[in-house]
Amino acid sequence: MKKGFHPINPSSFIFRLLRMGRKSENTFREFHRYLGFFLAGIMAVYAISGIVLTFRTTDFLKSEYEVNTTLETNLNEEALGAALRKRGFAVEKTEGDLMYFAGGTYNVKTGEASYTEKRLPLVLESMNKLHKMHTGNPLFWLGIFFGIALLFFSVSAFFMFRPSAPIYKKGLYFAAAGFLLTIVLLLV
């Protein structure tokens, strides 16, 4: 093997390809910096909602709300669960015209449903809707833009320093550690 051509040696072929001039480094730094400032707010929203979503199966930060609504009459158990948009819905008992389910009742003849629901505060609920966005949402392009911007951040970090700089080599070790940690967590 030639001297200076070891795969992890900063003077290897791959690193020579990545080598850029000072002007290119400064350009990447500038894009990285201003895009970071521009996206600081949305990154905070995604971070907060990501933490809150981790606890979505618990009652963390949720408050009870009384809901009174009128649905179609004569709904069966399956149709009632769909109308109330409740997963794992089950009727506990039926007495006369009233169907009892966890936290509420439904009158088969009148269609009146009364139940309690646990919800996050409005601001957190809005953040979560933004985080869980899909193509049916009119703002889905924001999620795509944010994903592309994060991808740019992860790639542009490698172009902000000269490959011969000690911080670049340390950065590669940290990037490899982060990649390996992600792989391990995905396999667990």
DOTIVEX-194143 format. One record per residue: residue number from 1; residue in three letters; x, y, z of N, C-alpha, C in turn. Coordinates in steps of 0.05 Angstrom, whole numbers. Example, Ala and Ser with C-alpha at 12.3 -4.5 7.8 and 13.67 -1.06 7.14 Angstrom:
% DOTIVEX-194143
ATOM  sefi  kelum     n_x     n_y     n_z    ca_x    ca_y    ca_z     c_x     c_y     c_z
ATOM     1    ALA     264    -114     156     246     -90     156     264     -66     156
ATOM     2    SER     257     -45     142     273     -21     143     258       1     157
***
This chain:
% DOTIVEX-194143
ATOM  sefi  kelum     n_x     n_y     n_z    ca_x    ca_y    ca_z     c_x     c_y     c_z
ATOM     1    MET      17     -23       0       0       0       0      18      25       0
ATOM     2    LYS      10      44     -16      26      69     -18      25      85       9
ATOM     3    LYS      47      99      14      47     116      37      27     138      33
ATOM     4    GLY      12     145      53      -8     166      52     -34     158      38
ATOM     5    PHE     -38     132      33     -63     123      20     -80     105      38
ATOM     6    HIS     -75     106      63     -91      90      82    -120     102      83
ATOM     7    PRO    -141      85      84    -168      95      82    -176     116     102
ATOM     8    ILE    -164     115     127    -171     135     146    -150     157     148
ATOM     9    ASN    -131     157     131    -111     177     130    -122     202     116
ATOM    10    PRO    -120     226     129    -131     250     117    -120     256      89
ATOM    11    SER     -98     245      81     -88     251      54     -96     230      34
ATOM    12    SER    -114     212      41    -122     191      23    -139     202       0
ATOM    13    PHE    -145     186     -20    -158     194     -44    -185     207     -38
ATOM    14    ILE    -201     195     -20    -228     205     -14    -225     233      -2
ATOM    15    PHE    -206     237      16    -203     263      28    -193     283       8
ATOM    16    ARG    -177     275     -11    -167     293     -32    -190     303     -49
ATOM    17    LEU    -210     285     -54    -233     293     -69    -250     314     -54
ATOM    18    LEU    -251     311     -28    -267     329     -12    -253     356      -6
ATOM    19    ARG    -228     357     -11    -213     381      -5    -223     405     -22
ATOM    20    MET    -228     426      -8    -238     450     -21    -222     474     -13
ATOM    21    GLY    -225     495     -27    -211     520     -21    -225     534       1
ATOM    22    ARG    -212     555      11    -223     571      33    -249     584      26
ATOM    23    LYS    -252     593       1    -277     606      -8    -301     586      -6
ATOM    24    SER    -297     561     -15    -318     541     -14    -326     535      15
ATOM    25    GLU    -306     533      32    -311     527      60    -328     550      72
ATOM    26    ASN    -320     574      66    -335     597      77    -363     598      66
ATOM    27    THR    -367     590      41    -394     590      29    -411     570      44
ATOM    28    PHE    -400     545      49    -416     525      64    -422     535      92
ATOM    29    ARG    -403     547     105    -407     558     132    -430     579     132
ATOM    30    GLU    -429     596     112    -450     617     110    -478     605     106
ATOM    31    PHE    -480     586      87    -506     573      83    -515     559     108
ATOM    32    HIS    -497     544     120    -502     529     144    -512     548     166
ATOM    33    ARG    -498     570     170    -505     590     191    -532     602     187
ATOM    34    TYR    -537     613     163    -562     628     159    -586     609     157
ATOM    35    LEU    -583     586     146    -604     566     145    -611     557     174
ATOM    36    GLY    -590     554     190    -594     548     218    -610     569     233
ATOM    37    PHE    -603     594     229    -618     616     241    -647     616     231
ATOM    38    PHE    -651     612     205    -677     612     193    -695     590     205
ATOM    39    LEU    -683     567     209    -698     543     218    -698     540     249
ATOM    40    ALA    -687     558     264    -685     555     293    -712     551     305
ATOM    41    GLY    -732     567     297    -759     565     308    -772     538     303
ATOM    42    ILE    -771     529     278    -784     504     271    -769     481     283
ATOM    43    MET    -742     483     286    -728     462     300    -736     460     329
ATOM    44    ALA    -742     483     342    -752     482     370    -779     469     371
ATOM    45    VAL    -797     475     352    -823     463     351    -821     433     348
ATOM    46    TYR    -805     424     329    -802     395     325    -789     382     349
ATOM    47    ALA    -771     395     362    -758     383     386    -778     380     409
ATOM    48    ILE    -793     402     414    -813     401     436    -835     380     430
ATOM    49    SER    -845     381     405    -867     362     399    -857     334     398
ATOM    50    GLY    -832     330     390    -820     303     391    -819     292     419
ATOM    51    ILE    -812     309     438    -811     300     466    -839     294     476
ATOM    52    VAL    -858     312     470    -886     308     479    -897     282     466
ATOM    53    LEU    -891     278     440    -901     254     427    -890     228     439
ATOM    54    THR    -867     229     451    -856     206     464    -875     196     486
ATOM    55    PHE    -890     215     499    -908     208     520    -937     207     511
ATOM    56    ARG    -942     203     485    -970     204     475    -988     182     485
ATOM    57    THR    -977     160     495    -994     139     505    -999     142     535
ATOM    58    THR    -989     164     547    -994     170     575   -1012     195     577
ATOM    59    ASP   -1018     203     601   -1034     227     605   -1017     251     612
ATOM    60    PHE    -991     249     606    -972     271     612    -981     297     598
ATOM    61    LEU    -985     318     614    -993     344     605   -1022     346     594
ATOM    62    LYS   -1037     325     596   -1064     325     585   -1085     332     607
ATOM    63    SER   -1106     345     598   -1128     353     615   -1154     340     605
ATOM    64    GLU   -1173     336     623   -1198     324     615   -1217     346     605
ATOM    65    TYR   -1231     339     583   -1251     356     571   -1277     340     568
ATOM    66    GLU   -1300     353     575   -1326     341     571   -1336     347     543
ATOM    67    VAL   -1343     325     529   -1352     328     501   -1381     319     500
ATOM    68    ASN   -1399     336     489   -1427     329     484   -1432     334     454
ATOM    69    THR   -1440     312     441   -1445     314     412   -1468     297     404
ATOM    70    THR   -1479     303     381   -1501     287     370   -1491     272     346
ATOM    71    LEU   -1494     246     346   -1485     228     324   -1510     217     311
ATOM    72    GLU   -1506     201     291   -1528     186     278   -1541     168     299
ATOM    73    THR   -1565     162     294   -1579     143     313   -1574     115     304
ATOM    74    ASN   -1579      97     323   -1578      68     318   -1550      58     308
ATOM    75    LEU   -1529      70     318   -1502      60     311   -1495      35     326
ATOM    76    ASN   -1483      16     313   -1473      -7     327   -1446      -1     340
ATOM    77    GLU   -1434     -19     354   -1410     -14     369   -1387      -6     351
ATOM    78    GLU   -1383     -19     328   -1362     -13     310   -1365      15     297
ATOM    79    ALA   -1390      21     289   -1396      47     277   -1393      70     298
ATOM    80    LEU   -1400      64     322   -1398      84     344   -1369      91     349
ATOM    81    GLY   -1352      70     350   -1323      74     354   -1311      90     332
ATOM    82    ALA   -1320      85     307   -1310     100     284   -1319     129     285
ATOM    83    ALA   -1345     133     293   -1356     161     294   -1342     177     316
ATOM    84    LEU   -1334     164     337   -1321     178     359   -1290     180     355
ATOM    85    ARG   -1281     166     334   -1252     165     327   -1235     155     351
ATOM    86    LYS   -1244     133     362   -1230     121     385   -1219      94     377
ATOM    87    ARG   -1193      90     381   -1180      65     375   -1186      45     398
ATOM    88    GLY   -1189      20     392   -1193       0     412   -1220       5     427
ATOM    89    PHE   -1239      16     413   -1265      23     426   -1280      -3     433
ATOM    90    ALA   -1293      -2     456   -1309     -25     464   -1332     -15     482
ATOM    91    VAL   -1356     -26     476   -1379     -19     493   -1378     -38     517
ATOM    92    GLU   -1380     -26     541   -1378     -41     566   -1404     -55     573
ATOM    93    LYS   -1427     -40     569   -1453     -51     574   -1474     -34     560
ATOM    94    THR   -1498     -47     557   -1520     -33     545   -1544     -36     563
ATOM    95    GLU   -1557     -13     570   -1581     -13     587   -1602       3     573
ATOM    96    GLY   -1622     -10     563   -1643       5     549   -1632      17     524
ATOM    97    ASP   -1635      44     522   -1625      58     498   -1596      68     501
ATOM    98    LEU   -1584      64     525   -1558      75     530   -1536      54     527
ATOM    99    MET   -1515      61     512   -1492      44     510   -1470      58     527
ATOM   100    TYR   -1458      43     545   -1437      53     562   -1409      44     552
ATOM   101    PHE   -1391      63     550   -1364      57     542   -1345      72     560
ATOM   102    ALA   -1320      67     559   -1300      79     577   -1302     110     575
ATOM   103    GLY   -1311     122     597   -1313     151     598   -1337     164     586
ATOM   104    GLY   -1358     148     578   -1381     161     567   -1404     143     561
ATOM   105    THR   -1425     156     549   -1449     141     541   -1458     151     513
ATOM   106    TYR   -1475     134     501   -1487     140     475   -1516     131     476
ATOM   107    ASN   -1534     149     469   -1562     142     468   -1569     133     439
ATOM   108    VAL   -1576     108     436   -1581      96     410   -1605     110     396
ATOM   109    LYS   -1626     118     410   -1650     130     398   -1645     159     390
ATOM   110    THR   -1632     175     408   -1629     204     402   -1603     210     388
ATOM   111    GLY   -1583     193     390   -1557     198     378   -1539     215     396
ATOM   112    GLU   -1548     222     419   -1532     239     437   -1509     223     450
ATOM   113    ALA   -1485     234     448   -1462     221     461   -1450     241     480
ATOM   114    SER   -1443     231     503   -1430     248     523   -1406     232     534
ATOM   115    TYR   -1383     244     533   -1359     230     543   -1337     249     550
ATOM   116    THR   -1318     239     565   -1294     256     572   -1271     247     554
ATOM   117    GLU   -1255     267     548   -1232     262     530   -1208     276     542
ATOM   118    LYS   -1185     264     540   -1160     276     550   -1145     288     527
ATOM   119    ARG   -1139     314     529   -1125     328     507   -1102     344     518
ATOM   120    LEU   -1083     349     500   -1060     366     506   -1070     395     504
ATOM   121    PRO   -1055     414     516   -1061     442     512   -1060     449     482
ATOM   122    LEU   -1076     468     473   -1079     475     445   -1053     479     431
ATOM   123    VAL   -1034     493     443   -1008     499     430    -993     473     425
ATOM   124    LEU    -992     455     445    -977     430     442    -991     412     422
ATOM   125    GLU   -1018     412     422   -1033     396     402   -1027     405     374
ATOM   126    SER   -1025     432     370   -1019     443     344    -990     435     335
ATOM   127    MET    -972     436     354    -944     428     348    -943     399     340
ATOM   128    ASN    -958     382     354    -958     353     347    -970     348     319
ATOM   129    LYS    -991     363     312   -1003     360     285    -982     368     264
ATOM   130    LEU    -967     388     269    -946     396     251    -925     374     248
ATOM   131    HIS    -917     362     271    -897     342     271    -906     316     257
ATOM   132    LYS    -932     309     259    -943     285     247    -955     290     220
ATOM   133    MET    -947     311     206    -959     319     181    -957     297     160
ATOM   134    HIS    -976     297     141    -977     278     119    -984     294      94
ATOM   135    THR    -985     280      71    -990     294      46   -1018     306      44
ATOM   136    GLY   -1037     297      60   -1063     309      60   -1064     336      73
ATOM   137    ASN   -1044     343      88   -1042     369     102   -1032     390      82
ATOM   138    PRO   -1045     414      81   -1036     434      62   -1007     444      67
ATOM   139    LEU    -997     440      91    -969     449      97    -949     427      95
ATOM   140    PHE    -955     405      81    -937     382      80    -910     390      68
ATOM   141    TRP    -910     410      51    -885     420      38    -865     430      59
ATOM   142    LEU    -876     440      82    -858     450     103    -842     427     115
ATOM   143    GLY    -855     404     119    -841     380     129    -820     371     109
ATOM   144    ILE    -826     372      84    -806     364      63    -782     383      63
ATOM   145    PHE    -788     409      64    -767     429      65    -750     425      90
ATOM   146    PHE    -762     420     113    -747     417     137    -730     392     136
ATOM   147    GLY    -740     370     125    -724     346     122    -700     350     104
ATOM   148    ILE    -704     365      81    -682     370      63    -661     389      77
ATOM   149    ALA    -671     408      92    -653     426     106    -636     411     127
ATOM   150    LEU    -648     392     141    -633     376     161    -612     358     147
ATOM   151    LEU    -620     348     123    -601     332     108    -577     349      99
ATOM   152    PHE    -583     374      91    -562     393      84    -544     398     108
ATOM   153    PHE    -555     402     131    -539     406     155    -520     383     160
ATOM   154    SER    -530     359     158    -514     336     164    -491     333     143
ATOM   155    VAL    -496     339     118    -476     337      98    -457     361      98
ATOM   156    SER    -468     385     101    -451     408      99    -431     410     122
ATOM   157    ALA    -436     397     144    -417     397     167    -390     386     158
ATOM   158    PHE    -390     368     140    -365     356     131    -349     373     112
ATOM   159    PHE    -362     394     102    -349     412      83    -341     439      96
ATOM   160    MET    -345     441     122    -339     466     135    -310     467     145
ATOM   161    PHE    -296     445     145    -268     444     154    -251     430     134
ATOM   162    ARG    -226     437     133    -208     423     116    -204     395     126
ATOM   163    PRO    -203     375     108    -199     347     116    -173     343     131
ATOM   164    SER    -153     360     128    -128     357     142    -129     368     170
ATOM   165    ALA    -151     383     177    -153     395     204    -159     373     225
ATOM   166    PRO    -147     376     249    -153     356     270    -183     355     277
ATOM   167    ILE    -196     377     276    -225     377     284    -241     361     263
ATOM   168    TYR    -232     360     239    -246     344     218    -245     315     225
ATOM   169    LYS    -221     306     233    -218     277     240    -235     270     265
ATOM   170    LYS    -235     288     284    -252     284     308    -281     283     300
ATOM   171    GLY    -289     301     282    -316     301     272    -324     275     259
ATOM   172    LEU    -306     263     244    -311     237     231    -316     216     252
ATOM   173    TYR    -300     217     274    -304     197     295    -332     200     308
ATOM   174    PHE    -339     225     313    -365     230     325    -388     222     306
ATOM   175    ALA    -385     228     280    -405     220     260    -407     190     259
ATOM   176    ALA    -385     176     260    -385     146     259    -399     136     285
ATOM   177    ALA    -393     148     307    -405     139     333    -436     143     332
ATOM   178    GLY    -444     166     321    -473     172     319    -487     152     300
ATOM   179    PHE    -473     146     278    -484     127     259    -487      99     271
ATOM   180    LEU    -466      90     285    -466      64     298    -487      63     320
ATOM   181    LEU    -490      84     336    -510      85     357    -538      82     344
ATOM   182    THR    -543      96     322    -569      94     309    -574      65     299
ATOM   183    ILE    -554      53     287    -557      25     278    -564       7     301
ATOM   184    VAL    -549      10     323    -554      -7     347    -582      -3     357
ATOM   185    LEU    -591      22     359    -618      28     369    -640      17     350
ATOM   186    LEU    -635      17     324    -654       6     306    -657     -24     308
ATOM   187    LEU    -635     -37     315    -635     -66     317    -645     -76     344
ATOM   188    VAL    -647     -59     364    -656     -67     391    -686     -69     391
***
